[in-house]
Amino acid sequence: MQATNDRTAELWIRPIRDGLGEEHQTLVVRMERLVTDGFLNDMCLRTWNHNVDVETDMAPTKRDALIRERLAACRQWARREGVKLPTIEEHAKVGSGRMGPAHDTVVLPQTLVVVFQGDDVEAVYPHERDGKMKSVADWVEDAETLLGIDTDHVDV
């Protein structure tokens, strides 16, 4: 993993109901520092709900369509790399009763990072390779170490 000006990252979070994402503030600051120090060209923060419909032919919103597209790209990367993405494999049935007919959804993780090299997915965190989990925090720490950033002190 080396610094490049063509690398970008998307940080996907599921904020707690009333928290508006504060629980991810330190991670956002650390990722912004990776941009400032040249490891990433840019990063963006995106939010998602608890789950996304994967059964209906038409995504109900542009955001849901983007989420579906990202999940598909993540799965394609995982197949190519021979890794598992356990955090996006959980499914749930929702929508019975007054909410309409039941349909299948993917339960979205609290935090996911998709790293791009140009338009191609370079990595997805967290993932599991050879029985070892590599978390979002592991990726950030590896990048900070590469850049010589003091990881003991983060100004939020």
C-alpha positions in Angstrom: 0.0 0.0 0.0 1.7 3.2 -1.2 0.7 6.8 -1.5 -0.8 7.8 -4.8 -2.7 10.8 -6.0 -5.3 8.7 -7.9 -6.6 6.9 -4.8 -9.9 7.9 -3.3 -12.0 6.4 -0.6 -15.7 6.3 0.3 -16.5 6.0 4.0 -20.0 4.6 4.4 -21.6 4.9 7.8 -24.8 4.0 9.5 -25.2 6.8 12.1 -26.9 6.0 15.3 -30.5 7.3 15.4 -29.9 10.6 17.1 -26.1 10.8 16.7 -25.7 12.2 13.2 -22.5 10.3 12.8 -20.5 11.7 15.8 -19.4 8.2 16.7 -17.4 8.2 13.5 -15.8 11.6 14.0 -12.3 10.4 14.8 -12.3 8.1 11.8 -13.4 11.0 9.5 -10.6 13.2 10.9 -8.0 10.5 10.4 -9.2 9.9 6.8 -9.1 13.6 6.1 -5.5 13.6 7.3 -4.7 10.8 4.8 -6.0 13.2 2.1 -4.0 16.2 3.5 -0.8 14.0 3.7 -1.2 12.7 0.2 -2.1 9.1 0.7 -5.6 9.7 -0.7 -6.5 12.2 -3.4 -10.0 12.6 -1.9 -12.5 10.9 0.4 -16.2 11.3 0.8 -18.5 10.4 3.6 -21.8 8.7 2.7 -24.5 7.5 5.0 -26.9 4.6 4.7 -29.8 3.2 6.6 -30.0 -0.2 8.4 -30.7 -2.1 5.2 -31.2 -1.8 1.5 -33.8 -3.6 -0.7 -32.1 -6.1 -3.0 -35.2 -7.8 -4.3 -37.2 -5.2 -6.3 -36.2 -4.5 -9.9 -36.2 -0.8 -9.5 -34.3 0.9 -6.6 -36.7 3.3 -4.9 -34.2 6.1 -4.7 -30.9 7.2 -6.4 -29.2 6.6 -3.1 -30.4 3.0 -2.9 -29.3 2.5 -6.5 -25.8 3.8 -5.6 -25.7 1.5 -2.5 -26.6 -1.5 -4.6 -24.0 -0.6 -7.2 -21.3 -0.3 -4.4 -22.3 -3.6 -2.8 -22.0 -5.3 -6.2 -18.6 -3.7 -6.8 -17.5 -4.8 -3.3 -18.6 -8.4 -4.0 -16.9 -8.4 -7.4 -13.6 -7.2 -5.7 -14.0 -9.9 -3.0 -14.4 -12.6 -5.6 -11.4 -11.4 -7.6 -9.2 -11.1 -4.4 -10.5 -14.4 -2.8 -11.6 -12.7 0.4 -14.9 -12.7 2.3 -17.0 -9.6 3.2 -19.0 -10.9 6.1 -20.4 -7.5 7.0 -22.4 -7.3 3.8 -23.6 -10.9 3.7 -26.4 -10.6 6.3 -29.9 -10.6 4.8 -33.3 -9.9 6.4 -36.9 -9.9 5.3 -38.7 -6.6 5.9 -42.0 -5.0 4.9 -44.7 -7.3 6.1 -48.1 -6.1 7.1 -48.8 -2.3 6.7 -45.4 -1.9 5.1 -46.4 -3.9 2.1 -45.2 -7.3 0.9 -42.1 -8.8 2.5 -38.9 -8.4 0.6 -35.3 -9.3 1.0 -32.8 -6.7 2.1 -29.1 -6.6 2.9 -28.3 -5.5 6.5 -25.7 -2.8 6.0 -22.7 -2.5 8.3 -22.1 0.3 10.8 -18.9 1.2 8.9 -17.5 0.3 5.5 -14.6 1.8 3.5 -14.3 1.3 -0.3 -10.9 2.4 -1.6 -10.7 3.2 -5.3 -7.7 3.4 -7.6 -9.1 5.6 -10.4 -12.5 4.0 -11.1 -11.5 0.5 -9.9 -12.1 -0.9 -6.5 -8.7 -1.4 -4.9 -9.9 -2.6 -1.5 -12.9 -2.9 0.8 -12.7 -2.8 4.6 -13.5 -4.7 6.7 -12.8 -8.0 4.9 -11.6 -11.4 5.9 -8.6 -13.1 4.2 -7.3 -16.5 5.2 -9.3 -16.4 8.4 -8.0 -13.1 9.5 -10.2 -10.0 9.7 -8.8 -6.7 8.4 -10.8 -3.8 9.8 -11.3 -0.2 8.7 -9.1 0.8 11.7 -6.3 -1.6 10.5 -6.4 0.0 7.0 -6.2 3.6 8.5 -3.4 2.5 10.9 -1.4 0.9 8.0 -1.7 4.1 5.9 -0.8 6.3 8.8 2.3 4.1 9.5 3.3 4.4 5.9 3.1 8.2 6.1 4.9 8.3 9.5 1.8 9.8 11.2 1.8 9.7 15.0 -1.2 7.5 15.6 -1.2 8.1 19.4 -2.5 11.6 19.0 -5.6 12.6 16.9 -7.0 16.1 17.2 -10.8 16.0 16.8 
